[in-house]
Amino acid sequence: MHKNLAGGLAALFLVAAITPATAQTVEFTVINNSSVDLHYFFTTPSNENNWGEDLLGDSGILEAGYQATATIGDGSDQCLYDFRFVMDNGAELIEPQIDICTLDSYTIHD
């Protein structure tokens, strides 16, 4: 009987070992330390080519000097993300390969 139990535990361990990592939801603080308002904030896993939806939403604006919590919950299990910020004056800032798995905050500067 112990032999069957050991075999069952070994099979369970094997299934757990080959199961892919689960998708994560990551939250961090975005600090707008620039002199202009942030109108759009897009992200994408660095290994993809399409920007996700605007994290600020339809009516969201992160005013200069303020901060907000950003949530990335797109179902990806990636840690490296590209960020795209579009400011009130039309300026765009693209920051490649940000490690969101270790990110507590991200500050936008002029």
N, CA, C and O atoms as a GROMACS GRO file, in nm:
protein
  440
    1MET      N    1   0.082  -0.119   0.000
    1MET     CA    2   0.000   0.000   0.000
    1MET      C    3   0.086   0.125   0.000
    1MET      O    4   0.051   0.223  -0.065
    2HIS      N    5   0.198   0.124   0.071
    2HIS     CA    6   0.287   0.239   0.073
    2HIS      C    7   0.346   0.265  -0.066
    2HIS      O    8   0.373   0.379  -0.103
    3LYS      N    9   0.366   0.156  -0.141
    3LYS     CA   10   0.420   0.170  -0.276
    3LYS      C   11   0.325   0.250  -0.365
    3LYS      O   12   0.369   0.336  -0.440
    4ASN      N   13   0.196   0.223  -0.357
    4ASN     CA   14   0.096   0.296  -0.436
    4ASN      C   15   0.089   0.442  -0.394
    4ASN      O   16   0.075   0.530  -0.480
    5LEU      N   17   0.098   0.469  -0.267
    5LEU     CA   18   0.095   0.607  -0.217
    5LEU      C   19   0.215   0.684  -0.269
    5LEU      O   20   0.202   0.798  -0.312
    6ALA      N   21   0.332   0.623  -0.265
    6ALA     CA   22   0.453   0.689  -0.315
    6ALA      C   23   0.442   0.715  -0.465
    6ALA      O   24   0.482   0.821  -0.512
    7GLY      N   25   0.389   0.619  -0.540
    7GLY     CA   26   0.370   0.637  -0.683
    7GLY      C   27   0.272   0.749  -0.713
    7GLY      O   28   0.293   0.827  -0.806
    8GLY      N   29   0.166   0.757  -0.635
    8GLY     CA   30   0.066   0.863  -0.653
    8GLY      C   31   0.125   1.000  -0.623
    8GLY      O   32   0.097   1.097  -0.695
    9LEU      N   33   0.205   1.010  -0.519
    9LEU     CA   34   0.270   1.137  -0.487
    9LEU      C   35   0.370   1.177  -0.594
    9LEU      O   36   0.382   1.295  -0.626
   10ALA      N   37   0.441   1.080  -0.648
   10ALA     CA   38   0.536   1.110  -0.755
   10ALA      C   39   0.463   1.162  -0.879
   10ALA      O   40   0.509   1.256  -0.943
   11ALA      N   41   0.349   1.101  -0.912
   11ALA     CA   42   0.272   1.146  -1.028
   11ALA      C   43   0.217   1.287  -1.004
   11ALA      O   44   0.217   1.369  -1.096
   12LEU      N   45   0.169   1.315  -0.883
   12LEU     CA   46   0.119   1.447  -0.849
   12LEU      C   47   0.229   1.551  -0.860
   12LEU      O   48   0.206   1.660  -0.913
   13PHE      N   49   0.348   1.520  -0.811
   13PHE     CA   50   0.461   1.611  -0.821
   13PHE      C   51   0.496   1.638  -0.967
   13PHE      O   52   0.526   1.752  -1.003
   14LEU      N   53   0.492   1.535  -1.051
   14LEU     CA   54   0.523   1.551  -1.193
   14LEU      C   55   0.422   1.643  -1.259
   14LEU      O   56   0.460   1.730  -1.338
   15VAL      N   57   0.295   1.627  -1.231
   15VAL     CA   58   0.192   1.715  -1.288
   15VAL      C   59   0.214   1.858  -1.242
   15VAL      O   60   0.205   1.950  -1.323
   16ALA      N   61   0.242   1.878  -1.116
   16ALA     CA   62   0.266   2.013  -1.065
   16ALA      C   63   0.390   2.075  -1.128
   16ALA      O   64   0.393   2.196  -1.152
   17ALA      N   65   0.490   1.996  -1.156
   17ALA     CA   66   0.613   2.048  -1.213
   17ALA      C   67   0.596   2.091  -1.358
   17ALA      O   68   0.666   2.182  -1.403
   18ILE      N   69   0.505   2.027  -1.432
   18ILE     CA   70   0.490   2.063  -1.573
   18ILE      C   71   0.375   2.161  -1.597
   18ILE      O   72   0.355   2.204  -1.711
   19THR      N   73   0.300   2.196  -1.494
   19THR     CA   74   0.193   2.294  -1.509
   19THR      C   75   0.255   2.431  -1.526
   19THR      O   76   0.343   2.468  -1.449
   20PRO      N   77   0.212   2.509  -1.628
   20PRO     CA   78   0.271   2.641  -1.647
   20PRO      C   79   0.240   2.734  -1.530
   20PRO      O   80   0.142   2.714  -1.457
   21ALA      N   81   0.324   2.835  -1.515
   21ALA     CA   82   0.303   2.933  -1.409
   21ALA      C   83   0.169   3.002  -1.431
   21ALA      O   84   0.128   3.025  -1.544
   22THR      N   85   0.104   3.035  -1.322
   22THR     CA   86  -0.025   3.100  -1.335
   22THR      C   87  -0.006   3.248  -1.367
   22THR      O   88   0.095   3.309  -1.334
   23ALA      N   89  -0.105   3.302  -1.432
   23ALA     CA   90  -0.102   3.444  -1.467
   23ALA      C   91  -0.105   3.527  -1.339
   23ALA      O   92  -0.159   3.484  -1.237
   24GLN      N   93  -0.047   3.643  -1.347
   24GLN     CA   94  -0.037   3.726  -1.228
   24GLN      C   95  -0.106   3.860  -1.249
   24GLN      O   96  -0.123   3.906  -1.362
   25THR      N   97  -0.144   3.921  -1.140
   25THR     CA   98  -0.191   4.058  -1.138
   25THR      C   99  -0.091   4.137  -1.057
   25THR      O  100  -0.060   4.102  -0.943
   26VAL      N  101  -0.040   4.244  -1.116
   26VAL     CA  102   0.064   4.324  -1.052
   26VAL      C  103   0.013   4.466  -1.033
   26VAL      O  104  -0.044   4.524  -1.125
   27GLU      N  105   0.034   4.521  -0.915
   27GLU     CA  106   0.000   4.660  -0.886
   27GLU      C  107   0.126   4.735  -0.847
   27GLU      O  108   0.212   4.682  -0.777
   28PHE      N  109   0.136   4.859  -0.894
   28PHE     CA  110   0.247   4.945  -0.858
   28PHE      C  111   0.200   5.090  -0.868
   28PHE      O  112   0.096   5.118  -0.927
   29THR      N  113   0.278   5.180  -0.811
   29THR     CA  114   0.243   5.321  -0.811
   29THR      C  115   0.310   5.392  -0.928
   29THR      O  116   0.430   5.376  -0.951
   30VAL      N  117   0.231   5.469  -1.002
   30VAL     CA  118   0.285   5.554  -1.109
   30VAL      C  119   0.286   5.696  -1.054
   30VAL      O  120   0.183   5.749  -1.012
   31ILE      N  121   0.404   5.757  -1.055
   31ILE     CA  122   0.422   5.892  -1.002
   31ILE      C  123   0.450   5.985  -1.118
   31ILE      O  124   0.549   5.968  -1.189
   32ASN      N  125   0.364   6.083  -1.137
   32ASN     CA  126   0.384   6.179  -1.246
   32ASN      C  127   0.461   6.298  -1.191
   32ASN      O  128   0.402   6.395  -1.143
   33ASN      N  129   0.592   6.290  -1.198
   33ASN     CA  130   0.680   6.395  -1.148
   33ASN      C  131   0.723   6.488  -1.262
   33ASN      O  132   0.827   6.553  -1.254
   34SER      N  133   0.641   6.492  -1.368
   34SER     CA  134   0.669   6.581  -1.481
   34SER      C  135   0.585   6.708  -1.466
   34SER      O  136   0.508   6.723  -1.370
   35SER      N  137   0.600   6.798  -1.560
   35SER     CA  138   0.526   6.924  -1.555
   35SER      C  139   0.399   6.921  -1.638
   35SER      O  140   0.329   7.022  -1.647
   36VAL      N  141   0.367   6.806  -1.700
   36VAL     CA  142   0.245   6.794  -1.781
   36VAL      C  143   0.163   6.673  -1.736
   36VAL      O  144   0.216   6.578  -1.678
   37ASP      N  145   0.034   6.679  -1.764
   37ASP     CA  146  -0.055   6.570  -1.727
   37ASP      C  147  -0.033   6.448  -1.816
   37ASP      O  148  -0.001   6.461  -1.934
   38LEU      N  149  -0.050   6.330  -1.758
   38LEU     CA  150  -0.044   6.205  -1.832
   38LEU      C  151  -0.186   6.170  -1.876
   38LEU      O  152  -0.277   6.161  -1.794
   39HIS      N  153  -0.204   6.151  -2.009
   39HIS     CA  154  -0.338   6.120  -2.061
   39HIS      C  155  -0.358   5.974  -2.093
   39HIS      O  156  -0.471   5.924  -2.083
   40TYR      N  157  -0.252   5.902  -2.131
   40TYR     CA  158  -0.265   5.760  -2.166
   40TYR      C  159  -0.144   5.684  -2.112
   40TYR      O  160  -0.031   5.734  -2.113
   41PHE      N  161  -0.170   5.561  -2.066
   41PHE     CA  162  -0.064   5.474  -2.020
   41PHE      C  163  -0.094   5.334  -2.072
   41PHE      O  164  -0.189   5.269  -2.029
   42PHE      N  165  -0.012   5.288  -2.166
   42PHE     CA  166  -0.027   5.157  -2.228
   42PHE      C  167   0.088   5.066  -2.186
   42PHE      O  168   0.199   5.114  -2.161
   43THR      N  169   0.061   4.936  -2.178
   43THR     CA  170   0.166   4.839  -2.149
   43THR      C  171   0.151   4.720  -2.243
   43THR      O  172   0.044   4.698  -2.301
   44THR      N  173   0.258   4.645  -2.256
   44THR     CA  174   0.255   4.519  -2.328
   44THR      C  175   0.372   4.433  -2.280
   44THR      O  176   0.479   4.487  -2.250
   45PRO      N  177   0.354   4.303  -2.272
   45PRO     CA  178   0.470   4.220  -2.244
   45PRO      C  179   0.577   4.248  -2.350
   45PRO      O  180   0.544   4.263  -2.468
   46SER      N  181   0.702   4.254  -2.310
   46SER     CA  182   0.810   4.291  -2.401
   46SER      C  183   0.825   4.196  -2.520
   46SER      O  184   0.882   4.234  -2.622
   47ASN      N  185   0.774   4.075  -2.508
   47ASN     CA  186   0.785   3.979  -2.618
   47ASN      C  187   0.665   3.986  -2.713
   47ASN      O  188   0.652   3.901  -2.800
   48GLU      N  189   0.579   4.086  -2.697
   48GLU     CA  190   0.464   4.106  -2.786
   48GLU      C  191   0.475   4.240  -2.856
   48GLU      O  192   0.555   4.325  -2.817
   49ASN      N  193   0.394   4.259  -2.960
   49ASN     CA  194   0.402   4.382  -3.040
   49ASN      C  195   0.281   4.472  -3.029
   49ASN      O  196   0.281   4.581  -3.086
   50ASN      N  197   0.177   4.432  -2.959
   50ASN     CA  198   0.055   4.510  -2.952
   50ASN      C  199   0.036   4.570  -2.813
   50ASN      O  200   0.047   4.499  -2.712
   51TRP      N  201   0.009   4.700  -2.808
   51TRP     CA  202  -0.016   4.767  -2.681
   51TRP      C  203  -0.151   4.724  -2.628
   51TRP      O  204  -0.246   4.704  -2.705
   52GLY      N  205  -0.161   4.709  -2.498
   52GLY     CA  206  -0.288   4.677  -2.434
   52GLY      C  207  -0.374   4.802  -2.424
   52GLY      O  208  -0.343   4.906  -2.482
   53GLU      N  209  -0.483   4.790  -2.350
   53GLU     CA  210  -0.574   4.903  -2.330
   53GLU      C  211  -0.510   5.007  -2.240
   53GLU      O  212  -0.419   4.978  -2.162
   54ASP      N  213  -0.560   5.130  -2.251
   54ASP     CA  214  -0.514   5.240  -2.168
   54ASP      C  215  -0.544   5.209  -2.022
   54ASP      O  216  -0.660   5.190  -1.985
   55LEU      N  217  -0.441   5.204  -1.938
   55LEU     CA  218  -0.461   5.173  -1.796
   55LEU      C  219  -0.530   5.286  -1.720
   55LEU      O  220  -0.582   5.264  -1.611
   56LEU      N  221  -0.531   5.405  -1.777
   56LEU     CA  222  -0.599   5.517  -1.710
   56LEU      C  223  -0.749   5.517  -1.738
   56LEU      O  224  -0.824   5.588  -1.670
   57GLY      N  225  -0.793   5.441  -1.834
   57GLY     CA  226  -0.935   5.433  -1.865
   57GLY      C  227  -0.982   5.548  -1.953
   57GLY      O  228  -0.903   5.633  -1.994
   58ASP      N  229  -1.111   5.548  -1.982
   58ASP     CA  230  -1.169   5.646  -2.074
   58ASP      C  231  -1.155   5.791  -2.029
   58ASP      O  232  -1.126   5.879  -2.110
   59SER      N  233  -1.175   5.816  -1.903
   59SER     CA  234  -1.171   5.955  -1.856
   59SER      C  235  -1.055   5.981  -1.761
   59SER      O  236  -1.051   6.085  -1.695
   60GLY      N  237  -0.962   5.887  -1.753
   60GLY     CA  238  -0.853   5.900  -1.658
   60GLY      C  239  -0.742   5.991  -1.705
   60GLY      O  240  -0.698   5.984  -1.820
   61ILE      N  241  -0.698   6.075  -1.616
   61ILE     CA  242  -0.582   6.162  -1.638
   61ILE      C  243  -0.504   6.162  -1.507
   61ILE      O  244  -0.560   6.178  -1.399
   62LEU      N  245  -0.374   6.144  -1.518
   62LEU     CA  246  -0.288   6.155  -1.400
   62LEU      C  247  -0.219   6.290  -1.409
   62LEU      O  248  -0.126   6.309  -1.487
   63GLU      N  249  -0.267   6.382  -1.328
   63GLU     CA  250  -0.216   6.519  -1.333
   63GLU      C  251  -0.072   6.527  -1.287
   63GLU      O  252  -0.025   6.444  -1.208
   64ALA      N  253  -0.002   6.627  -1.338
   64ALA     CA  254   0.137   6.653  -1.298
   64ALA      C  255   0.143   6.668  -1.147
   64ALA      O  256   0.061   6.738  -1.087
   65GLY      N  257   0.241   6.602  -1.085
   65GLY     CA  258   0.259   6.611  -0.941
   65GLY      C  259   0.179   6.511  -0.860
   65GLY      O  260   0.189   6.509  -0.738
   66TYR      N  261   0.099   6.428  -0.926
   66TYR     CA  262   0.016   6.331  -0.855
   66TYR      C  263   0.063   6.188  -0.884
   66TYR      O  264   0.148   6.165  -0.970
   67GLN      N  265   0.007   6.095  -0.809
   67GLN     CA  266   0.038   5.954  -0.827
   67GLN      C  267  -0.090   5.872  -0.823
   67GLN      O  268  -0.192   5.916  -0.771
   68ALA      N  269  -0.082   5.752  -0.879
   68ALA     CA  270  -0.197   5.662  -0.882
   68ALA      C  271  -0.146   5.518  -0.886
   68ALA      O  272  -0.030   5.492  -0.918
   69THR      N  273  -0.234   5.426  -0.852
   69THR     CA  274  -0.201   5.284  -0.858
   69THR      C  275  -0.236   5.229  -0.995
   69THR      O  276  -0.347   5.248  -1.044
   70ALA      N  277  -0.141   5.162  -1.056
   70ALA     CA  278  -0.164   5.095  -1.185
   70ALA      C  279  -0.174   4.945  -1.159
   70ALA      O  280  -0.101   4.890  -1.077
   71THR      N  281  -0.265   4.881  -1.231
   71THR     CA  282  -0.283   4.737  -1.219
   71THR      C  283  -0.268   4.673  -1.356
   71THR      O  284  -0.336   4.711  -1.451
   72ILE      N  285  -0.178   4.576  -1.365
   72ILE     CA  286  -0.163   4.498  -1.487
   72ILE      C  287  -0.212   4.358  -1.454
   72ILE      O  288  -0.150   4.286  -1.375
   73GLY      N  289  -0.322   4.321  -1.514
   73GLY     CA  290  -0.382   4.189  -1.493
   73GLY      C  291  -0.428   4.133  -1.624
   73GLY      O  292  -0.544   4.095  -1.639
   74ASP      N  293  -0.337   4.128  -1.721
   74ASP     CA  294  -0.374   4.089  -1.857
   74ASP      C  295  -0.362   3.939  -1.884
   74ASP      O  296  -0.377   3.895  -1.998
   75GLY      N  297  -0.336   3.861  -1.781
   75GLY     CA  298  -0.327   3.717  -1.798
   75GLY      C  299  -0.189   3.666  -1.834
   75GLY      O  300  -0.170   3.545  -1.846
   76SER      N  301  -0.094   3.755  -1.852
   76SER     CA  302   0.041   3.714  -1.888
   76SER      C  303   0.117   3.669  -1.764
   76SER      O  304   0.089   3.715  -1.653
   77ASP      N  305   0.213   3.580  -1.783
   77ASP     CA  306   0.301   3.540  -1.674
   77ASP      C  307   0.440   3.600  -1.693
   77ASP      O  308   0.536   3.556  -1.629
   78GLN      N  309   0.450   3.699  -1.780
   78GLN     CA  310   0.578   3.766  -1.809
   78GLN      C  311   0.611   3.870  -1.702
   78GLN      O  312   0.521   3.926  -1.639
   79CYS      N  313   0.739   3.894  -1.681
   79CYS     CA  314   0.783   3.999  -1.589
   79CYS      C  315   0.828   4.124  -1.665
   79CYS      O  316   0.814   4.235  -1.613
   80LEU      N  317   0.881   4.108  -1.785
   80LEU     CA  318   0.932   4.224  -1.860
   80LEU      C  319   0.823   4.283  -1.948
   80LEU      O  320   0.767   4.217  -2.035
   81TYR      N  321   0.794   4.411  -1.922
   81TYR     CA  322   0.690   4.485  -1.994
   81TYR      C  323   0.747   4.612  -2.052
   81TYR      O  324   0.839   4.672  -1.997
   82ASP      N  325   0.691   4.654  -2.165
   82ASP     CA  326   0.720   4.785  -2.222
   82ASP      C  327   0.609   4.879  -2.179
   82ASP      O  328   0.492   4.841  -2.177
   83PHE      N  329   0.645   5.002  -2.144
   83PHE     CA  330   0.550   5.105  -2.105
   83PHE      C  331   0.546   5.213  -2.211
   83PHE      O  332   0.649   5.249  -2.268
   84ARG      N  333   0.427   5.265  -2.238
   84ARG     CA  334   0.412   5.379  -2.330
   84ARG      C  335   0.324   5.483  -2.262
   84ARG      O  336   0.208   5.458  -2.231
   85PHE      N  337   0.381   5.599  -2.239
   85PHE     CA  338   0.312   5.711  -2.178
   85PHE      C  339   0.286   5.817  -2.284
   85PHE      O  340   0.376   5.851  -2.360
   86VAL      N  341   0.163   5.870  -2.289
   86VAL     CA  342   0.130   5.980  -2.379
   86VAL      C  343   0.085   6.097  -2.292
   86VAL      O  344  -0.012   6.087  -2.217
   87MET      N  345   0.157   6.207  -2.305
   87MET     CA  346   0.134   6.323  -2.220
   87MET      C  347   0.034   6.419  -2.284
   87MET      O  348   0.000   6.407  -2.402
   88ASP      N  349  -0.013   6.515  -2.204
   88ASP     CA  350  -0.110   6.615  -2.248
   88ASP      C  351  -0.062   6.695  -2.369
   88ASP      O  352  -0.142   6.734  -2.453
   89ASN      N  353   0.068   6.719  -2.377
   89ASN     CA  354   0.124   6.798  -2.486
   89ASN      C  355   0.155   6.713  -2.610
   89ASN      O  356   0.215   6.763  -2.705
   90GLY      N  357   0.116   6.585  -2.609
   90GLY     CA  358   0.138   6.496  -2.722
   90GLY      C  359   0.270   6.420  -2.717
   90GLY      O  360   0.292   6.330  -2.798
   91ALA      N  361   0.357   6.455  -2.625
   91ALA     CA  362   0.486   6.385  -2.613
   91ALA      C  363   0.461   6.239  -2.572
   91ALA      O  364   0.374   6.210  -2.491
   92GLU      N  365   0.540   6.149  -2.630
   92GLU     CA  366   0.532   6.008  -2.596
   92GLU      C  367   0.664   5.962  -2.535
   92GLU      O  368   0.772   6.002  -2.580
   93LEU      N  369   0.654   5.881  -2.434
   93LEU     CA  370   0.770   5.822  -2.370
   93LEU      C  371   0.750   5.671  -2.373
   93LEU      O  372   0.651   5.621  -2.322
   94ILE      N  373   0.844   5.600  -2.433
   94ILE     CA  374   0.838   5.454  -2.435
   94ILE      C  375   0.957   5.401  -2.355
   94ILE      O  376   1.072   5.433  -2.384
   95GLU      N  377   0.926   5.321  -2.256
   95GLU     CA  378   1.027   5.260  -2.169
   95GLU      C  379   1.023   5.109  -2.189
   95GLU      O  380   0.926   5.045  -2.148
   96PRO      N  381   1.126   5.051  -2.250
   96PRO     CA  382   1.125   4.906  -2.276
   96PRO      C  383   1.173   4.824  -2.156
   96PRO      O  384   1.253   4.870  -2.074
   97GLN      N  385   1.123   4.704  -2.150
   97GLN     CA  386   1.168   4.600  -2.059
   97GLN      C  387   1.177   4.643  -1.912
   97GLN      O  388   1.283   4.636  -1.850
   98ILE      N  389   1.065   4.687  -1.859
   98ILE     CA  390   1.053   4.717  -1.717
   98ILE      C  391   1.012   4.589  -1.645
   98ILE      O  392   0.915   4.524  -1.685
   99ASP      N  393   1.084   4.551  -1.541
   99ASP     CA  394   1.054   4.429  -1.466
   99ASP      C  395   0.941   4.459  -1.366
   99ASP      O  396   0.966   4.512  -1.258
  100ILE      N  397   0.818   4.424  -1.404
  100ILE     CA  398   0.704   4.454  -1.317
  100ILE      C  399   0.696   4.359  -1.198
  100ILE      O  400   0.625   4.388  -1.102
  101CYS      N  401   0.768   4.248  -1.202
  101CYS     CA  402   0.766   4.153  -1.091
  101CYS      C  403   0.837   4.208  -0.968
  101CYS      O  404   0.812   4.163  -0.856
  102THR      N  405   0.927   4.304  -0.988
  102THR     CA  406   1.000   4.364  -0.876
  102THR      C  407   0.969   4.512  -0.860
  102THR      O  408   1.033   4.580  -0.780
  103LEU      N  409   0.873   4.563  -0.936
  103LEU     CA  410   0.844   4.706  -0.940
  103LEU      C  411   0.749   4.748  -0.830
  103LEU      O  412   0.640   4.692  -0.818
  104ASP      N  413   0.790   4.845  -0.748
  104ASP     CA  414   0.702   4.903  -0.648
  104ASP      C  415   0.640   5.032  -0.700
  104ASP      O  416   0.523   5.062  -0.674
  105SER      N  417   0.720   5.109  -0.775
  105SER     CA  418   0.671   5.235  -0.831
  105SER      C  419   0.749   5.269  -0.956
  105SER      O  420   0.861   5.222  -0.977
  106TYR      N  421   0.688   5.353  -1.038
  106TYR     CA  422   0.755   5.405  -1.158
  106TYR      C  423   0.729   5.555  -1.163
  106TYR      O  424   0.615   5.600  -1.153
  107THR      N  425   0.837   5.634  -1.179
  107THR     CA  426   0.825   5.779  -1.180
  107THR      C  427   0.852   5.833  -1.319
  107THR      O  428   0.952   5.799  -1.382
  108ILE      N  429   0.759   5.918  -1.366
  108ILE     CA  430   0.774   5.986  -1.494
  108ILE      C  431   0.838   6.121  -1.466
  108ILE      O  432   0.790   6.197  -1.381
  109HIS      N  433   0.946   6.151  -1.538
  109HIS     CA  434   1.018   6.277  -1.523
  109HIS      C  435   1.009   6.355  -1.654
  109HIS      O  436   0.982   6.297  -1.760
  110ASP      N  437   1.033   6.487  -1.648
  110ASP     CA  438   1.044   6.569  -1.771
  110ASP      C  439   1.169   6.534  -1.844
  110ASP      O  440   1.197   6.591  -1.950
   0.00000   0.00000   0.00000
